[in-house]
Amino acid sequence: MKKLTIIAVFITFINLFFSCQSNTYDEISPLVVNPTYAKDVGIIVQTNCVGCHAANAQYPALETYTQLKDACQNGDVLCRIQGACGAVMPQTGAMPQNTVVTILNWAKSGYPN
């Protein structure tokens, strides 16, 4: 009986340990339906992209509204942030889904500034 109790406690502990997860604010934040560059998308790009996509960096610059809009329309930014065409961007790992959807909604609504 003592062995069964120890096993039950151990299994319960393992289940609790692996079922707990941490959510960041970005992951639980509400979805932005009508985003603009100035209000929503610009900060996402500054936080996640400009480290590698600055004017003097190895990769094309994404520092301004015009640069990002052009890269979305004529490049593979939208595909890359979704991980649908090669390595996912940013290189540090996929952004939270709500962040990706915010950028996609911005593109679908005509890239409002």
N, C-alpha and C positions, 0 to 999 in steps of 0.2 A: 504494500500500500504506500509505503514511504517513497519507493521508486516512482510510482505513478504520479504522486504529488509533485515530485521534483521534475519529472518529465513535463507535466502539465504546466508548471510554472515556467520552465525553460521555453516551451513552445509559445506560451503567451507572451513572454518577454521578446522573443524573436519576432513574432507577429506585430507587436507594438513598435518595435525598433524599425522594421522595414515598412510599416504602413504610415508612419509619420513623415510628413514632408513640410518643407518650408516654402512659403510663397512670398515673393517680393511684391511690393505695391504695384509694380508694373504688370505683374501676372494676374492680379485680382482687380485691377482698375477697370472701370467701365470702358467699353469699346467706343472709340471716337467715330461717329458716323459721318460727320461733315467736316473733316479736318482741313485746315489751311496750312500753308508752309510756315507763315509767321507764328501761328498759335501752336501748332502741333508737330509738324514734320521737321522743321528746322532744328529743333532741340534734339529730336531723335537722331538726325544725321550728325549733328555736332558731337553728341555723346558716343555714337557707335561707329561712325564712318571716317570722320575727318582725321583721326589719328593716322590712318594710312592714305587717305584721299585728300591731302592738303596740296597747296599749289606747288611746293617743291618736293613732293613725295614721289615715290616710284610709280604710283598708280594715278589714274586720271583724277583731277580735283573735283570734289563735290561740296565745295565750301559755300556756294551761293545758290539761290533759287534757280537761276538760269542753268547753271552747271548740272544740278540734280534733275531738273525737268528734262534737259537734253539727254542725260544718261538714262533716264527712265524711258523716254520715247525712242531713242536711237541705240541704246545699249542693252545690257542684260541685267540692270539693277533689280528690276522687279522679279525676274526669274531667279537671280542669285540670292536675294533675301528670303526667298521661299525654299531654296535648296533644290530647285527643280532642274537646274542646268549646270551641273558641275558642283564645285565646292560651295558650301553655304557661306554667305557673308553676313556679318563680319567674320574674320578669320578666328576670332576668339570663341565663336559658337553662335548658334541661331539665336536671334532675338525672340523675346516672348511673342506668342501668337498674336496678342492684341496689338502689339507694336507693328508687326508685319501687316496686319489687316488695316491698321490706321494708314500706313503708306499706300497700300493697295486702294483703299477708299479715296485717298487724295488723288491718285492717278485716275480712278474711275470717274471722279467728279470734275475732271478737266484741269487738274493741277492748280487749284486756286491759291493765290499768293496771300 
